Amino acid sequence: MTQNDPAAPEHKSGFACFVGRPNAGKSTLTNALVGQKVAITSGRPQTTRHTIRGIVHRPDAQLILVDTPGLHRPRTLLGERLNDLVRETLAQVDVIAFCLPADQKVGPGDKYIAAQLADLMKGRRPTPVVAVVTKADLVDRETLTKHLLAVDQLGEWQDIVPVSAVDGFQVEVLEQVLVKHLPKGPELYPGGELTDEPEAVMVAELVREAALEGVRDELPHSLAVVVDEILPREGSGNPATGKPPLLDVRVNLFVERDSQKAIIIGRGGSRLRHVGTEARKGIEALLGARVYLDLHVKVAKDWQRDPKQLRRLGF
Ligand SMILES: Nc1nc2c(ncn2[C@@H]2O[C@H](COP(=O)(O)OP(=O)(O)OP(=O)(O)O)[C@@H](O)[C@H]2O)c(=O)[nH]1
């Protein structure tokens, strides 16, 4: 069947959104579907702060993935804002993928989300929900079967799909299932475009990822990263030869306490230098140019609880 075939199914397009408790594998799955690193994964809970879209292009469909922060019980003002953001997103998408990791029993966090989704499904225009059992590679067949049954009991899902983003198991099947729920429609984004996030947000995410690598405790919730400026350095680069300019990228890392600042910076600044080197590699790949990365660590006391600070930091 060709695209010009009158019997060919019409093109579909729309939005899918991933929800699930922190660390459920939402970002990794988004990346596996889109095939490029657009959302950060740091191995720590609640690191995805921004709604990042990846786009799956197919001849018959365009699937736009909205990767949200985990829907969780709010403990702080930041938590409440994140939940509002999630609910707003959920009401607007065409299909929701509820991620539940196969290597963890269905717990209170999952039940909380299931209850929220059940509420949403009672609405006038209920959004279909597909349950996705992630990290299938981490468990044996028997455990997976038991888990699928437990997930089935948890709510009224349109489909239940086990996947592994790491070995690719059933990732295509999931894509198929999500596309099935999209309405007929034209391409919403021109071909080839993988994300519509502003570059600055992606640069901030790369720095955040590098800064969180290997640090335990409170830090994931207490670190906000804001890109101050991205400027081509004067006199660098040569349009005639196609040599890209050197970019000066200035980034602020906000923590809540002096002790956290010390953790980020490390002894004699060694850790921050390492963070800079790691983040720079990703930013150069992203922007396709050489980068001079200037990192500044600042203390913004209790920023998670202060509405003014939250606004200033972009939440
Ligand atoms: N073995 C295995 N590990 C996975 C898989 N998917 C994700 N992980 C790991 O699980 C951890 C969490 O994955 P993320 O994709 O960051 O999870 P998330 O749901 O986006 O997390 P938050 O942003 O905190 O809500 C990371 O260490 C991933 O490498 C998978 O299919 N198999």
The ligand as a MOL file (V3000), in Angstrom:
LIG
                    3D

  0  0  0     0  0            999 V3000
M  V30 BEGIN CTAB
M  V30 COUNTS 32 34 0 0 0
M  V30 BEGIN ATOM
M  V30 1 N 17.1070 -2.1860 33.2850 0
M  V30 2 C 16.3630 -1.1480 32.8610 0
M  V30 3 N 16.5290 0.0510 33.4550 0
M  V30 4 C 15.7800 1.0790 33.0310 0
M  V30 5 C 14.8390 0.9410 31.9680 0
M  V30 6 N 14.2390 2.1380 31.7910 0
M  V30 7 C 14.7950 2.9930 32.6710 0
M  V30 8 N 15.7310 2.3590 33.4310 0
M  V30 9 C 16.5490 2.9610 34.5040 0
M  V30 10 O 15.7000 3.4220 35.5420 0
M  V30 11 C 16.1540 4.6780 36.0750 0
M  V30 12 C 15.0660 5.7200 35.9840 0
M  V30 13 O 14.7330 5.9670 34.6330 0
M  V30 14 P 14.1580 7.3570 34.1360 0
M  V30 15 O 13.8360 7.1930 32.6860 0
M  V30 16 O 15.0150 8.4840 34.5530 0
M  V30 17 O 12.8030 7.4070 34.9930 0
M  V30 18 P 11.6960 8.5650 35.0530 0
M  V30 19 O 10.4070 7.8890 35.2700 0
M  V30 20 O 11.8000 9.4660 33.8650 0
M  V30 21 O 12.1260 9.2970 36.3590 0
M  V30 22 P 11.7170 10.7600 36.9090 0
M  V30 23 O 12.1800 11.7510 35.8950 0
M  V30 24 O 12.4800 10.8220 38.1620 0
M  V30 25 O 10.2340 10.7570 37.1130 0
M  V30 26 C 17.3920 5.0210 35.2820 0
M  V30 27 O 18.5150 4.6240 36.0300 0
M  V30 28 C 17.2720 4.1910 34.0160 0
M  V30 29 O 18.5170 3.8450 33.4680 0
M  V30 30 C 14.6960 -0.3710 31.3520 0
M  V30 31 O 13.9020 -0.6090 30.4440 0
M  V30 32 N 15.4770 -1.3510 31.8680 0
M  V30 END ATOM
M  V30 BEGIN BOND
M  V30 1 1 1 2
M  V30 2 2 2 3
M  V30 3 1 2 32
M  V30 4 1 3 4
M  V30 5 2 4 5
M  V30 6 1 4 8
M  V30 7 1 5 6
M  V30 8 1 5 30
M  V30 9 2 6 7
M  V30 10 1 7 8
M  V30 11 1 8 9
M  V30 12 1 9 10
M  V30 13 1 9 28
M  V30 14 1 10 11
M  V30 15 1 11 12
M  V30 16 1 11 26
M  V30 17 1 12 13
M  V30 18 1 13 14
M  V30 19 2 14 15
M  V30 20 1 14 16
M  V30 21 1 14 17
M  V30 22 1 17 18
M  V30 23 2 18 19
M  V30 24 1 18 20
M  V30 25 1 18 21
M  V30 26 1 21 22
M  V30 27 2 22 23
M  V30 28 1 22 24
M  V30 29 1 22 25
M  V30 30 1 26 27
M  V30 31 1 26 28
M  V30 32 1 28 29
M  V30 33 2 30 31
M  V30 34 1 30 32
M  V30 END BOND
M  V30 END CTAB
M  END
